[in-house]
Amino acid sequence: MRSPPATPTELKVCTLLKSNLSTKKLAEVLNSSIHTVETHRRRIRKTLGLSGQANLTTFLALLASSATEPGAADTFGDSTGST
């Protein structure tokens, strides 16, 4: 079964994770609990098809750097380039 698309909050979490913020700092910035941020991270991993062992921050950073190449897919797989 395919995961639902990312929510606006999950996209915000991805952006903050690319800044290499800790879960605790993310919770402070989002005015949420650490548990809520961990839930967002878990759902993002599921959406991206990553195992629990994969480093989400590293993956997002690599994805962001490859997205600057022509024809590269965006964070959640849309390679059309439209927003």
C-alpha positions as a Markdown table, in Angstrom:
| # | Residue | x | y | z |
|---|---|---|---|---|
| 1 | Met | 0.0 | 0.0 | 0.0 |
| 2 | Arg | 1.3 | 3.4 | -0.9 |
| 3 | Ser | 1.8 | 6.1 | 1.8 |
| 4 | Pro | -0.3 | 9.3 | 1.7 |
| 5 | Pro | 1.5 | 12.4 | 0.5 |
| 6 | Ala | 3.3 | 14.5 | 3.0 |
| 7 | Thr | 1.4 | 17.0 | 5.0 |
| 8 | Pro | 2.4 | 20.7 | 5.2 |
| 9 | Thr | 3.8 | 20.1 | 8.7 |
| 10 | Glu | 5.9 | 17.1 | 7.5 |
| 11 | Leu | 7.3 | 19.3 | 4.7 |
| 12 | Lys | 8.2 | 21.9 | 7.3 |
| 13 | Val | 9.9 | 19.2 | 9.4 |
| 14 | Cys | 11.9 | 18.1 | 6.3 |
| 15 | Thr | 13.0 | 21.6 | 5.8 |
| 16 | Leu | 14.1 | 22.0 | 9.4 |
| 17 | Leu | 15.8 | 18.5 | 9.3 |
| 18 | Lys | 17.9 | 19.7 | 6.3 |
| 19 | Ser | 19.2 | 22.4 | 8.7 |
| 20 | Asn | 20.5 | 19.6 | 10.9 |
| 21 | Leu | 18.3 | 20.5 | 13.9 |
| 22 | Ser | 17.9 | 17.9 | 16.7 |
| 23 | Thr | 14.5 | 16.4 | 17.5 |
| 24 | Lys | 14.5 | 18.5 | 20.7 |
| 25 | Lys | 15.2 | 21.7 | 18.8 |
| 26 | Leu | 12.6 | 20.8 | 16.2 |
| 27 | Ala | 10.0 | 20.4 | 18.9 |
| 28 | Glu | 10.8 | 23.8 | 20.3 |
| 29 | Val | 10.6 | 25.5 | 16.9 |
| 30 | Leu | 7.3 | 23.7 | 16.0 |
| 31 | Asn | 6.0 | 24.3 | 19.5 |
| 32 | Ser | 5.3 | 20.5 | 19.7 |
| 33 | Ser | 6.3 | 17.7 | 21.9 |
| 34 | Ile | 9.3 | 15.5 | 21.1 |
| 35 | His | 6.9 | 12.6 | 20.6 |
| 36 | Thr | 5.0 | 14.5 | 18.0 |
| 37 | Val | 8.3 | 15.3 | 16.1 |
| 38 | Glu | 9.3 | 11.6 | 16.3 |
| 39 | Thr | 5.9 | 10.7 | 14.8 |
| 40 | His | 6.4 | 13.2 | 11.9 |
| 41 | Arg | 9.9 | 11.7 | 11.3 |
| 42 | Arg | 8.4 | 8.2 | 11.3 |
| 43 | Arg | 5.7 | 9.2 | 8.8 |
| 44 | Ile | 8.2 | 10.9 | 6.6 |
| 45 | Arg | 10.4 | 7.8 | 6.6 |
| 46 | Lys | 7.3 | 5.7 | 5.6 |
| 47 | Thr | 6.4 | 8.2 | 2.8 |
| 48 | Leu | 10.0 | 8.1 | 1.4 |
| 49 | Gly | 10.2 | 4.3 | 1.8 |
| 50 | Leu | 13.2 | 4.5 | 4.2 |
| 51 | Ser | 14.0 | 1.9 | 6.9 |
| 52 | Gly | 14.1 | 2.9 | 10.6 |
| 53 | Gln | 17.9 | 2.6 | 10.4 |
| 54 | Ala | 18.3 | 5.1 | 7.6 |
| 55 | Asn | 19.5 | 8.6 | 8.7 |
| 56 | Leu | 16.7 | 10.8 | 7.6 |
| 57 | Thr | 18.7 | 14.0 | 7.9 |
| 58 | Thr | 21.5 | 12.7 | 5.7 |
| 59 | Phe | 19.0 | 11.3 | 3.2 |
| 60 | Leu | 17.2 | 14.7 | 2.9 |
| 61 | Ala | 20.5 | 16.5 | 2.5 |
| 62 | Leu | 21.5 | 14.2 | -0.3 |
| 63 | Leu | 18.1 | 14.5 | -1.9 |
| 64 | Ala | 18.3 | 18.3 | -1.7 |
| 65 | Ser | 21.8 | 18.3 | -3.3 |
| 66 | Ser | 20.6 | 16.0 | -6.1 |
| 67 | Ala | 17.5 | 18.1 | -6.7 |
| 68 | Thr | 19.7 | 20.9 | -8.0 |
| 69 | Glu | 20.6 | 18.8 | -11.0 |
| 70 | Pro | 18.4 | 19.2 | -14.1 |
| 71 | Gly | 15.5 | 16.8 | -14.3 |
| 72 | Ala | 15.9 | 15.6 | -10.6 |
| 73 | Ala | 12.8 | 14.6 | -8.6 |
| 74 | Asp | 11.6 | 16.7 | -5.7 |
| 75 | Thr | 11.4 | 15.5 | -2.2 |
| 76 | Phe | 8.4 | 13.3 | -2.7 |
| 77 | Gly | 9.0 | 12.0 | -6.2 |
| 78 | Asp | 7.5 | 14.5 | -8.6 |
| 79 | Ser | 9.9 | 15.0 | -11.4 |
| 80 | Thr | 7.6 | 17.3 | -13.4 |
| 81 | Gly | 9.2 | 20.4 | -11.9 |
| 82 | Ser | 5.7 | 22.0 | -11.2 |
| 83 | Thr | 4.6 | 23.2 | -7.8 |
